[in-house]
Amino acid sequence: MSAQAVFSTEHFPDHLDDRARFSLWQEIYAAEIGAIDFHRADDRPFTARIEAASVDSIVLAHMWGTITQSTRTARHLRRDNLDGYLLLVNHADVRLAGRMGGRSYEIEPGGAVLVSGAEPATVIGGNADHNWSNILIPFALLNETIRDGEDRMAIPIAGANEALGLLKRYSRLIETGPALVAPDVAAHAAASIVDLIALATGAKGDAAELAGLRGLRAARLEAVLAKIREGFANPTISAQGVAQQLGVSVRYVHDLLQESGASFSERVLEARLRRVSAMLADRRYAGMRIGEIALACGFSDISYFNRCFRRRFGCSPGQAR
C-alpha cells in the first residue's frame, strides 16, 4: 500500500517570523523524512513545501523552497538510522554540488545522482532556490537488481537519460495522484521504480562499461587489501578505519572482501599469522620472545594468538621456531 503527505510553510501560523518558520520546518522535516541541517537564503523570505509518498518500502519526496544547502552529519545518521540509497534529482535551473564520504559530484539541471543515506553528505545549490526530489530505496531492494550499486554512487546521471526522464514522470504521478490502495498495485509500482533506477544508474547492455566497473571494483579491492597489508600489525586496524581512508562505506569494504572469499577479520588474522611464522623462522628475531613477536604483529591476546597459530599451522609457535 502507499501513503501520501504534503507539508508546507503556507500552513504555518502567521505570527511566526522567518527564523521561527525555518526552525519549525527543520523539526517537521526531521520527524517526517529524516534528520538534516538546512541553510536558507538570507535575501528572501523563508518558504518550503514537500509532497511525499511512500510505496511499500520506497519513499518519494519532492521539495521546493528558499533553501540553499542541506547537510547530513554523523550526528544525524545516529538519530534516524536511514539505511538505504538516495536518488537525488535536480529540478532547479542551476547545477548542484555535493559531497558524500570522500567523493564529490555535481548534478546538472534535470540530472540526478545515486548516494547513500547512511553516510555523511552535503548538497549545495549556491543562492538558488531549492527544487529537487529524493527517492529513498532500501539497500537490499536495489542490490537485488544491480549488484554494483556502490560503484554507481556519486556518478552523475545526465538529464537526457531516458530512463531517468521516465522515472521523474512516474514518480511525480505517484506523488500527486491518489494513494495506491491495493497491495499488488503498490508492489508493482515499487518494482517499476526499482527497475527504472537500475536502468538510469546501471550499465546494462554496455560491455565496455561493465568491464570498466569490474576494473573499478577490482582496483578498490586491491586498495583495501593494500591497507590491510600496511596496517595489520596495528591492533586497532578496522574496516571502519580503512573505509574512511579510502572514501567508501564500511558496507562496501565488507562486500568487496566477502566477494573475494574472506572477511576483513580473516584477512587481518591471516596477515598477522603469516608475519609471525616468518619471524619465528628468521634468525634475526631469535632473541625475541614469542610473545613479543605476537605483540609486534598486532596480537594483543597471547592465548588467542596461540590458539589461532596452532589451528592455522598445526603446531605450537614454540614447535615452529
C-alpha positions as CSV (number, residue, x, y, z in Angstrom):
1,M,0.0,0.0,0.0
2,S,1.0,3.6,-0.2
3,A,0.7,6.8,1.9
4,Q,1.0,10.4,0.9
5,A,1.7,13.6,2.8
6,V,2.0,17.3,2.0
7,F,3.5,19.9,4.4
8,S,4.3,23.5,3.6
9,T,5.2,26.7,5.3
10,E,1.9,28.0,3.8
11,H,0.2,26.2,6.7
12,F,2.4,27.8,9.4
13,P,0.9,30.3,11.9
14,D,1.1,33.9,10.5
15,H,2.7,35.3,13.7
16,L,5.9,33.3,13.2
17,D,8.9,35.3,12.0
18,D,11.3,33.9,9.4
19,R,13.7,32.3,12.0
20,A,10.8,30.6,13.8
21,R,9.3,29.3,10.5
22,F,12.7,27.9,9.5
23,S,13.2,26.2,12.9
24,L,9.7,24.7,12.7
25,W,10.3,23.4,9.2
26,Q,13.5,21.6,10.2
27,E,11.7,20.0,13.1
28,I,8.9,18.8,10.8
29,Y,11.3,17.5,8.2
30,A,13.3,15.5,10.8
31,A,10.1,13.9,12.1
32,E,8.6,13.1,8.7
33,I,11.6,12.4,6.4
34,G,15.0,12.4,8.3
35,A,17.4,14.4,10.4
36,I,19.2,17.1,8.4
37,D,20.6,20.6,8.7
38,F,19.3,23.2,6.1
39,H,20.7,26.6,5.2
40,R,18.2,29.2,3.9
41,A,18.6,32.1,1.6
42,D,19.2,35.3,3.6
43,D,17.8,37.7,1.0
44,R,14.4,36.1,0.6
45,P,11.5,35.2,3.0
46,F,11.7,31.5,4.0
47,T,9.3,29.3,2.2
48,A,9.3,25.5,1.7
49,R,7.0,22.7,0.5
50,I,7.2,18.9,0.3
51,E,5.0,16.4,-1.4
52,A,5.9,12.9,-0.3
53,A,4.6,9.4,-0.9
54,S,5.6,6.0,0.3
55,V,5.2,2.9,-1.8
56,D,5.9,-0.3,0.0
57,S,9.4,0.4,1.4
58,I,10.2,3.2,-1.1
59,V,9.8,6.9,-0.2
60,L,9.4,9.6,-2.8
61,A,9.7,13.2,-1.9
62,H,9.7,16.4,-4.0
63,M,10.8,19.6,-2.2
64,W,10.8,23.3,-3.2
65,G,11.9,26.3,-1.2
66,T,14.4,29.1,-0.4
67,I,16.9,26.6,0.8
68,T,20.5,26.7,-0.5
69,Q,22.3,23.9,1.3
70,S,21.5,20.6,3.1
71,T,23.9,18.6,5.2
72,R,23.7,15.2,7.0
73,T,26.4,14.6,9.6
74,A,27.3,11.6,11.7
75,R,25.1,13.0,14.4
76,H,22.1,12.9,12.0
77,L,22.9,9.3,11.0
78,R,22.8,8.2,14.6
79,R,19.4,9.8,15.1
80,D,17.5,8.3,12.2
81,N,19.5,5.3,11.1
82,L,18.4,5.9,7.4
83,D,19.5,2.7,5.8
84,G,19.2,3.0,2.1
85,Y,20.2,4.6,-1.2
86,L,19.0,8.1,-2.1
87,L,18.5,9.1,-5.7
88,L,18.8,12.9,-5.8
89,V,17.1,14.6,-8.8
90,N,17.9,18.2,-9.5
91,H,14.8,20.1,-10.9
92,A,16.4,23.6,-10.5
93,D,18.0,25.7,-13.2
94,V,21.4,25.6,-11.7
95,R,24.0,22.8,-11.0
96,L,24.1,21.3,-7.6
97,A,27.4,20.4,-6.0
98,G,27.6,17.6,-3.5
99,R,29.9,15.5,-1.4
100,M,29.3,12.1,0.2
101,G,32.1,10.5,2.2
102,G,35.2,11.1,0.3
103,R,33.5,11.6,-3.1
104,S,32.4,14.8,-4.8
105,Y,29.9,15.2,-7.6
106,E,27.8,17.7,-9.5
107,I,24.2,17.4,-10.7
108,E,23.3,19.2,-13.8
109,P,19.8,20.8,-14.2
110,G,17.4,17.8,-14.8
111,G,20.1,15.3,-13.8
112,A,20.5,13.0,-10.8
113,V,23.0,11.1,-8.7
114,L,22.8,8.0,-6.5
115,V,24.1,8.4,-3.0
116,S,23.9,6.6,0.4
117,G,21.5,7.8,3.1
118,A,23.8,6.1,5.6
119,E,26.9,8.3,5.0
120,P,27.5,12.0,5.8
121,A,26.7,14.2,2.9
122,T,26.3,17.8,1.8
123,V,24.4,19.3,-1.2
124,I,24.9,23.0,-2.2
125,G,22.9,24.9,-4.6
126,G,24.5,28.3,-4.3
127,N,22.0,31.1,-3.8
128,A,19.4,29.5,-6.0
129,D,16.1,28.2,-4.6
130,H,15.9,24.5,-3.8
131,N,13.9,22.3,-6.2
132,W,14.7,18.6,-6.1
133,S,13.4,15.1,-5.5
134,N,14.6,12.3,-3.2
135,I,13.9,8.7,-3.8
136,L,14.8,6.6,-0.8
137,I,15.2,2.9,-1.5
138,P,16.5,0.2,0.9
139,F,20.0,-1.1,0.1
140,A,18.8,-4.7,-0.1
141,L,16.0,-3.9,-2.5
142,L,18.1,-2.1,-5.1
143,N,21.0,-4.5,-4.7
144,E,18.7,-7.4,-5.8
145,T,18.6,-5.6,-9.2
146,I,22.1,-4.1,-9.5
147,R,24.9,-5.8,-7.7
148,D,27.3,-2.9,-8.2
149,G,25.2,-0.2,-6.5
150,E,28.1,1.1,-4.5
151,D,30.1,1.6,-7.7
152,R,27.3,3.6,-9.2
153,M,27.2,6.1,-6.3
154,A,28.3,9.7,-6.8
155,I,28.3,9.2,-10.6
156,P,26.2,12.0,-12.2
157,I,23.3,10.9,-14.4
158,A,22.6,13.2,-17.3
159,G,19.2,14.9,-17.5
160,A,18.8,13.5,-21.0
161,N,18.9,9.9,-19.7
162,E,15.7,8.3,-21.0
163,A,15.1,6.0,-18.0
164,L,15.6,9.0,-15.6
165,G,13.1,11.0,-17.6
166,L,10.5,8.3,-17.3
167,L,11.3,7.8,-13.6
168,K,10.7,11.5,-12.9
169,R,7.4,11.5,-14.7
170,Y,6.3,8.2,-13.0
171,S,7.4,9.4,-9.5
172,R,5.5,12.7,-10.0
173,L,2.4,10.8,-10.9
174,I,2.6,8.8,-7.7
175,E,3.4,11.8,-5.6
176,T,0.4,13.8,-6.8
177,G,-2.1,11.1,-7.7
178,P,-4.5,9.2,-5.4
179,A,-2.8,6.9,-2.8
180,L,-2.4,3.3,-4.0
181,V,-4.7,1.1,-2.0
182,A,-4.4,-2.4,-3.5
183,P,-1.2,-4.2,-2.2
184,D,-0.5,-5.8,-5.5
185,V,-0.7,-2.5,-7.3
186,A,1.6,-0.8,-4.8
187,A,4.1,-3.7,-5.1
188,H,4.0,-3.3,-8.9
189,A,4.7,0.4,-8.6
190,A,7.6,-0.2,-6.3
191,A,9.1,-2.8,-8.6
192,S,8.8,-0.3,-11.5
193,I,10.6,2.4,-9.6
194,V,13.4,-0.1,-8.7
195,D,13.7,-1.1,-12.4
196,L,13.8,2.5,-13.6
197,I,16.5,3.4,-11.1
198,A,18.5,0.4,-12.2
199,L,18.2,1.4,-15.8
200,A,19.1,5.0,-15.1
201,T,22.1,4.2,-13.0
202,G,23.2,0.8,-14.3
203,A,25.4,-0.4,-17.1
204,K,23.0,-2.9,-18.7
205,G,24.0,-3.9,-22.2
206,D,27.2,-2.0,-22.4
207,A,30.1,-4.5,-22.3
208,A,32.7,-1.7,-22.2
209,E,31.1,0.0,-19.2
210,L,30.6,-3.3,-17.4
211,A,34.2,-4.1,-17.9
212,G,35.1,-0.7,-16.5
213,L,33.0,-1.2,-13.4
214,R,34.6,-4.6,-12.8
215,G,38.0,-2.9,-13.2
216,L,37.0,-0.2,-10.7
217,R,35.8,-2.8,-8.2
218,A,39.0,-4.8,-8.6
219,A,41.1,-1.7,-8.1
220,R,39.1,-0.8,-4.9
221,L,39.6,-4.4,-3.6
222,E,43.3,-4.1,-4.2
223,A,43.3,-0.8,-2.3
224,V,41.6,-2.4,0.7
225,L,44.0,-5.3,0.6
226,A,46.9,-2.9,0.4
227,K,45.6,-1.1,3.5
228,I,45.4,-4.4,5.4
229,R,49.0,-5.3,4.3
230,E,50.2,-1.9,5.5
231,G,48.3,-1.8,8.8
232,F,47.7,-5.4,10.0
233,A,50.3,-5.0,12.8
234,N,48.3,-2.2,14.3
235,P,46.0,-3.7,17.0
236,T,43.3,-1.0,16.2
237,I,43.0,-1.6,12.5
238,S,39.3,-1.8,11.5
239,A,37.1,-1.9,8.4
240,Q,35.7,1.4,9.5
241,G,39.1,3.0,9.5
242,V,40.1,1.6,6.1
243,A,36.7,2.7,4.6
244,Q,37.3,6.2,5.9
245,Q,40.8,6.3,4.4
246,L,39.6,5.2,1.0
247,G,36.4,7.3,1.0
248,V,34.0,4.4,0.7
249,S,31.4,2.9,3.0
250,V,32.1,0.2,5.6
251,R,29.4,-1.9,3.9
252,Y,31.3,-1.6,0.6
253,V,34.6,-2.8,2.2
254,H,32.8,-5.8,3.7
255,D,31.1,-6.6,0.4
256,L,34.3,-6.5,-1.6
257,L,36.1,-8.8,0.8
258,Q,33.3,-11.3,1.1
259,E,33.2,-11.5,-2.7
260,S,36.9,-12.2,-2.6
261,G,36.4,-15.2,-0.3
262,A,37.5,-13.9,3.1
263,S,36.2,-11.3,5.6
264,F,38.1,-8.3,6.9
265,S,38.9,-10.0,10.2
266,E,40.0,-13.2,8.4
267,R,42.3,-11.2,6.1
268,V,43.9,-9.4,9.1
269,L,44.3,-12.6,11.1
270,E,46.0,-14.4,8.2
271,A,48.4,-11.5,7.6
272,R,49.4,-11.4,11.3
273,L,49.9,-15.2,11.4
274,R,52.0,-15.3,8.3
275,R,54.2,-12.5,9.6
276,V,54.6,-14.3,13.0
277,S,55.5,-17.5,11.2
278,A,58.1,-15.7,9.0
279,M,59.7,-14.0,12.1
280,L,59.9,-17.3,14.0
281,A,61.8,-18.8,11.1
282,D,64.1,-15.8,10.8
283,R,67.4,-15.9,12.8
284,R,67.4,-12.1,13.1
285,Y,64.5,-12.4,15.6
286,A,66.0,-15.3,17.6
287,G,66.5,-13.0,20.6
288,M,62.8,-12.0,20.8
289,R,60.4,-14.0,22.9
290,I,57.4,-15.5,21.1
291,G,55.0,-13.2,23.0
292,E,56.9,-10.2,21.9
293,I,56.8,-11.3,18.3
294,A,53.0,-11.8,18.6
295,L,52.5,-8.3,20.0
296,A,54.7,-6.8,17.3
297,C,52.4,-8.4,14.7
298,G,49.2,-7.0,16.1
299,F,48.0,-9.6,18.6
300,S,47.0,-8.3,22.0
301,D,45.8,-11.6,23.5
302,I,48.6,-14.2,23.7
303,S,46.2,-17.1,24.5
304,Y,44.1,-16.2,21.4
305,F,47.3,-16.0,19.4
306,N,48.4,-19.4,20.4
307,R,45.0,-21.0,19.5
308,C,45.0,-19.3,16.1
309,F,48.6,-20.3,15.4
310,R,48.0,-23.9,16.2
311,R,44.8,-24.0,14.2
312,R,46.5,-22.4,11.2
313,F,49.8,-24.3,11.2
314,G,49.1,-27.5,13.1
315,C,51.7,-26.9,15.7
316,S,52.5,-24.5,18.6
317,P,54.6,-21.4,18.0
318,G,57.4,-22.9,20.0
319,Q,57.4,-26.0,17.8
320,A,57.6,-23.8,14.7
321,R,60.6,-22.0,15.9
